[in-house]
Amino acid sequence: MGLRDMIRGEFIDLIEWLDDGNTTLAWRFPRYDNEIKNGAQLIVREGQQALFVYRGQLADRYVPGHYALTSENMPIMSTLQGWKYGFNSPFRSEVYYINTRPVTDFRWGTPQPVTVRDPDFRMVQVRANGTSTVKVTDAEVFLRQVIGTESVVDTEQITDLLRRNISLAFSDMVLATGLGAIDLQGRQVELSDKLREFVAQRMQPFGLGVDQVTMIISLPEEIQQAMTRGVARGVEASGFLNNVDLNRYQQAQAADAMLAAAENPSGGGAMGAAMQAGMGVVLGGQMAGAMQGGFAPQPQQQYAQQPQQAQQPQPGYAPPPLPSQQPFHIELNGQAAGPYPLDQLRQFVASGQLTPQTNVWTTGMAAWAAADTVQALQPLFAAPPPLPGTPPPLPPQ
């Protein structure tokens, strides 16, 4: 007779579950076809529940405590087995232990992007990921819907169920809020609680509760680049994104492409310089209009506003165009302003609004810099020469 055969012939007098980890949600007591002894001891520890199943039917349930299995504390089992006046013989029953402690760090993510209707960028596909905390809230429902005939149910077996329902709940939450992609990302901490409510509704039919859900929303790369470009050009990101539409965003991309072509050495020296200077003026006007609450007219609109006679060809040789002054953006009261031509910058120097330490920027500069470090602006701060006949100043003592 083997060890297993010897175990089969014994009556069970102690039922308990010792679980050192926190990854097992349900565990069936290994009975080995043995019968449970009359008066056997049942131990249910904190964070556990014990369920008795007789011939596929749920019988008695026990919360944490120490029990002696008799007909007095097994009313449902007594009814199912017909124990009218108590029982003295062993009986058969399946015993399931349910872990009711919270299980943390369930990681989730949207397998497919969710399409969001955005007022600025129209249709945007966003993704989300995070963590969640789950626990069994209804042991009977969990036994029927999840455990079935399994002897052990751990966290890995419900991971797919949880991720799928959180992804669906995220789509429901986005549709219910009606927020655009930018607002969703800006309020993702606040919306985590709302997402938890949507997830809890979906997990309730499985006997599971959700205590916490964290959420991180990711925007498409092109949207992030648009936001970064707005900040780099001195425009507040929120104001830029609230006033720009998809057509203007595409126009900005086209302008960047023209600037890149103008800076390409193989594109021709004079032509590249002309394109760079022209596009710098146009972009400078557009950014100035954006900071004042709107956008500057597009190039085709500016050409349409020119006098008609200026577009008509003149007989003979036309004089060359007057050299244009390169405009500069300056920092005024902590904000970007401009662009302004050199003549207007001289007035700012005279009024003290533009000093050698004021930050300035123009097309072709990699970043903002102090005005006295820019060669084109250094003459604005040069001291005038002494009048004729004025003796030179004495050297310091």
C-alpha positions in Angstrom: 0.0 0.0 0.0 1.4 3.4 -1.0 1.4 6.6 0.9 -1.4 8.0 -1.2 -3.5 4.9 -0.4 -2.8 5.3 3.2 -3.9 8.9 3.1 -7.1 7.9 1.3 -8.2 5.7 4.2 -8.0 8.4 6.9 -10.8 10.7 8.0 -10.1 14.5 7.9 -10.2 16.1 11.4 -8.5 19.4 10.6 -9.2 21.8 7.7 -7.1 25.0 7.3 -5.2 27.0 4.7 -1.7 28.4 5.3 -0.8 30.9 2.6 2.4 32.9 2.9 1.9 34.8 -0.4 -0.7 37.1 -1.8 -1.1 35.9 -5.3 -3.6 33.0 -4.8 -7.2 34.1 -4.8 -8.8 30.7 -4.3 -7.6 27.2 -3.1 -9.5 23.9 -2.8 -8.6 21.8 0.3 -7.0 18.5 -1.0 -9.4 15.9 0.4 -8.0 12.9 -1.6 -11.5 11.3 -1.7 -11.5 11.2 2.1 -14.5 12.0 4.2 -14.7 14.8 6.8 -14.9 13.5 10.3 -17.9 14.5 12.5 -16.7 17.3 14.8 -13.6 18.1 12.6 -11.9 21.4 13.3 -12.2 24.2 10.7 -9.8 27.2 11.0 -10.5 30.3 8.9 -7.9 33.0 9.3 -8.2 36.8 8.8 -8.4 37.7 5.1 -10.1 34.3 4.3 -13.5 32.8 3.8 -14.3 29.0 3.6 -17.1 27.7 1.3 -18.5 24.1 1.5 -19.8 22.7 -1.8 -21.9 19.5 -1.7 -22.5 17.7 -5.0 -22.0 21.0 -7.0 -24.3 23.0 -4.7 -23.0 25.8 -2.5 -23.6 24.9 1.2 -22.3 26.7 4.2 -20.0 29.7 4.3 -17.6 30.6 7.1 -15.9 33.9 8.0 -12.7 34.1 10.0 -12.9 32.0 13.2 -12.4 28.5 14.7 -15.3 26.0 14.2 -16.2 22.4 15.1 -18.1 20.9 12.2 -21.4 19.7 13.7 -25.0 19.8 12.6 -25.5 23.0 14.7 -23.2 25.2 12.6 -23.8 23.4 9.3 -27.5 24.2 8.7 -27.4 24.1 4.9 -25.3 21.0 4.8 -27.7 19.3 7.2 -30.6 20.2 4.9 -28.9 18.9 1.8 -27.9 15.6 3.4 -31.1 15.1 5.4 -29.5 15.3 8.9 -32.8 15.8 10.8 -31.5 14.8 14.2 -27.8 15.4 13.9 -25.1 13.1 12.5 -22.4 10.9 13.8 -20.8 9.6 10.6 -18.2 11.2 8.3 -19.4 13.1 5.3 -18.1 14.2 1.9 -17.8 17.9 0.8 -15.5 20.1 -1.2 -14.0 23.0 0.8 -12.8 26.1 -0.9 -10.8 28.9 0.7 -11.2 32.4 -0.7 -8.6 35.1 -0.3 -10.4 38.4 0.5 -7.3 40.6 1.0 -6.5 43.3 -1.6 -4.1 42.3 -4.3 -2.0 45.2 -5.5 0.0 46.1 -8.6 -2.3 44.6 -11.2 -0.8 46.2 -14.4 -3.1 47.1 -17.3 -2.9 48.9 -20.6 -5.1 49.5 -23.6 -4.3 46.9 -26.3 -5.6 49.2 -29.0 -5.7 53.0 -29.1 -9.0 54.7 -28.2 -10.2 57.4 -30.6 -11.1 60.7 -28.9 -13.0 63.6 -30.4 -10.8 66.6 -29.8 -11.8 70.3 -30.4 -8.3 71.3 -31.5 -7.1 68.3 -33.4 -10.4 66.7 -34.3 -9.8 62.9 -34.0 -7.0 61.8 -31.8 -6.0 58.2 -30.8 -4.8 58.0 -27.2 -3.5 55.1 -25.1 -3.6 54.5 -21.4 -1.9 52.3 -18.8 -1.5 52.0 -15.1 -2.1 49.8 -12.1 -5.1 48.6 -10.1 -5.9 47.1 -6.7 -8.4 44.2 -6.7 -10.0 42.0 -4.1 -12.8 39.4 -3.9 -15.9 41.1 -2.5 -18.5 38.3 -3.1 -17.0 34.9 -2.5 -20.2 33.0 -3.7 -20.3 34.9 -7.0 -16.5 34.5 -7.5 -16.9 30.7 -6.9 -19.6 30.4 -9.5 -18.2 32.8 -12.2 -14.5 32.4 -11.9 -13.4 29.3 -9.9 -15.7 26.7 -11.4 -13.9 23.4 -11.0 -10.4 24.8 -10.6 -8.4 23.7 -7.6 -6.3 26.9 -7.5 -7.0 30.3 -8.9 -4.2 32.9 -8.8 -3.7 36.4 -10.0 -2.4 35.4 -13.4 -5.6 33.6 -14.3 -7.7 36.8 -13.8 -5.2 39.2 -15.4 -6.6 39.0 -18.8 -10.1 39.4 -17.5 -9.1 42.5 -15.5 -7.2 44.1 -18.3 -10.0 43.6 -20.8 -12.6 45.1 -18.6 -10.4 48.1 -17.6 -9.8 48.8 -21.3 -13.5 48.7 -22.0 -14.2 50.9 -18.9 -11.6 53.4 -20.1 -13.5 53.7 -23.4 -16.8 54.2 -21.5 -15.2 56.8 -19.3 -13.8 58.8 -22.2 -17.2 58.8 -24.0 -19.0 59.8 -20.8 -16.8 62.8 -20.0 -16.7 64.2 -23.6 -13.3 65.7 -22.9 -10.7 66.2 -25.6 -7.3 64.5 -25.7 -5.4 67.5 -24.2 -8.0 67.8 -21.3 -7.9 64.1 -20.6 -4.1 64.1 -20.2 -4.3 67.3 -18.0 -6.9 65.8 -15.7 -5.8 62.2 -15.6 -5.2 62.1 -11.8 -8.7 63.5 -11.3 -10.2 61.1 -13.8 -8.6 58.0 -12.2 -11.4 57.9 -9.6 -14.0 58.1 -12.3 -12.3 55.3 -14.1 -12.3 53.2 -10.9 -16.1 53.6 -10.8 -16.5 52.3 -14.4 -14.2 49.4 -13.7 -16.0 48.5 -10.5 -19.3 48.2 -12.4 -17.8 45.8 -14.9 -16.1 43.6 -12.3 -19.0 43.3 -9.9 -20.6 40.4 -11.9 -17.5 38.4 -11.2 -17.5 39.0 -7.4 -14.5 41.3 -7.6 -14.1 44.8 -6.3 -11.6 47.5 -7.3 -10.2 49.7 -4.6 -7.8 51.8 -6.7 -6.9 52.5 -10.3 -4.0 54.6 -11.5 -4.0 56.0 -15.1 -1.4 57.5 -17.4 -2.7 58.8 -20.8 -0.3 58.9 -23.7 -0.8 61.3 -26.7 0.4 60.6 -30.3 3.9 61.8 -31.0 2.8 64.4 -33.5 0.5 66.1 -30.9 3.3 66.1 -28.4 5.7 67.7 -30.9 3.1 70.4 -31.7 2.8 71.2 -28.0 6.6 71.3 -27.6 7.0 73.5 -30.6 4.4 75.9 -29.2 6.3 76.3 -26.0 9.7 76.6 -27.7 8.4 79.5 -29.8 7.4 81.5 -26.7 3.7 80.7 -26.9 1.9 79.2 -23.9 0.9 75.6 -24.8 -2.7 75.9 -23.5 -3.4 79.1 -25.4 -1.8 77.7 -28.6 -3.7 74.5 -28.5 -7.0 76.3 -27.7 -6.8 78.6 -30.7 -5.2 76.4 -33.4 -7.1 74.0 -35.6 -5.9 71.2 -37.8 -5.4 73.4 -40.9 -3.1 75.8 -39.1 -1.2 72.9 -37.6 -0.6 71.6 -41.1 0.5 75.1 -42.3 3.0 75.2 -39.4 4.4 71.8 -40.5 4.7 73.1 -44.1 6.5 76.2 -42.8 8.9 74.1 -40.9 9.6 72.1 -44.1 10.4 75.3 -46.0 12.7 76.5 -43.3 14.6 73.2 -43.4 14.9 73.5 -47.2 16.2 77.0 -46.9 18.8 76.0 -44.4 20.0 73.1 -46.6 23.4 74.2 -48.1 22.7 72.2 -51.3 19.6 74.3 -52.0 21.4 77.4 -53.3 23.1 80.1 -51.3 21.1 83.2 -52.4 17.8 81.5 -52.8 18.1 79.7 -49.5 19.0 82.9 -47.7 16.0 84.7 -49.3 13.6 81.9 -48.4 15.0 81.9 -44.8 14.6 85.6 -44.4 11.1 85.7 -45.9 9.8 82.7 -43.9 11.3 84.3 -40.8 9.2 87.4 -41.3 6.0 85.4 -42.0 6.5 83.1 -39.0 7.4 86.0 -36.8 4.1 87.7 -37.8 2.1 84.6 -37.2 3.6 84.0 -33.7 3.0 87.6 -32.8 -0.6 87.3 -33.8 -1.0 84.1 -31.8 0.2 85.9 -28.6 -2.2 88.7 -29.1 -5.2 86.3 -29.2 -5.3 85.3 -32.9 -3.1 84.4 -35.8 -1.5 86.7 -38.4 -2.8 86.6 -41.9 -1.5 83.8 -44.1 1.0 84.7 -46.9 -1.7 84.4 -49.6 -3.9 86.8 -47.6 -1.0 89.3 -47.2 -0.4 89.3 -51.0 -4.1 89.8 -51.6 -4.1 92.9 -49.4 -1.3 94.6 -51.4 -2.3 97.4 -53.8 -3.3 96.1 -57.2 -0.8 98.5 -59.0 2.1 97.0 -57.1 1.4 93.6 -58.8 1.4 95.1 -62.3 4.6 94.9 -64.3 6.3 98.2 -64.9 8.1 99.1 -68.1 11.8 99.2 -68.2 14.0 98.0 -65.3 12.4 97.8 -61.9 14.6 99.1 -59.0 15.8 96.4 -56.5 13.7 96.0 -53.4 14.7 98.0 -50.3 16.6 96.0 -47.8 14.3 94.8 -45.1 15.2 95.0 -41.4 15.4 91.7 -39.6 12.7 91.7 -36.9 13.4 90.5 -33.4 11.3 89.1 -30.6 12.1 90.6 -27.2 11.2 89.7 -23.6 8.8 92.3 -22.1 7.4 91.9 -18.5 8.4 88.2 -18.5 6.6 87.4 -21.8 7.6 87.1 -25.5 6.6 90.1 -27.6 7.3 91.1 -31.2 8.7 90.8 -33.7 9.9 94.4 -33.9 12.1 96.1 -36.5 15.4 97.8 -35.5 13.8 101.3 -35.7 11.2 100.3 -33.0 13.9 98.6 -31.0 15.8 101.9 -30.8 12.7 103.5 -29.2 12.6 100.6 -26.6 16.3 101.3 -25.8 15.5 105.0 -25.4 12.6 104.3 -23.0 14.6 101.7 -21.0 12.4 98.8 -22.0 15.3 97.1 -23.9 18.6 96.8 -22.1 21.8 94.9 -23.0 20.6 92.1 -20.7 17.1 91.7 -22.2 16.6 88.3 -23.9 16.0 88.5 -27.7 15.4 86.0 -30.4 15.0 86.0 -34.2 15.0 83.5 -37.0 18.2 81.5 -37.2 19.0 81.7 -33.5 19.1 78.4 -31.6 17.8 80.0 -28.4 17.1 83.2 -26.6 20.1 85.3 -25.8 21.0 88.7 -24.2 20.7 91.6 -26.6 24.3 92.8 -26.3 25.5 89.4 -27.4 23.7 89.7 -30.8 25.9 91.4 -33.4 23.0 93.0 -35.2 21.8 94.7 -32.0 25.1 95.8 -30.5 25.1 99.2 -32.3 21.9 100.1 -30.4 23.8 100.2 -27.1 27.0 101.8 -28.4 27.9 105.1 -26.7 27.9 108.2 -29.0 31.3 109.7 -29.9 32.3 113.0 -28.1 31.4 116.3 -29.8 34.1 118.0 -31.8 36.3 120.1 -29.5 35.3 118.2 -26.4 38.4 117.3 -24.4 38.8 113.5 -23.7 37.8 112.3 -20.3 40.5 112.2 -17.6 41.9 108.8 -16.7 40.7 107.4 -13.4 42.9 108.2 -10.4 
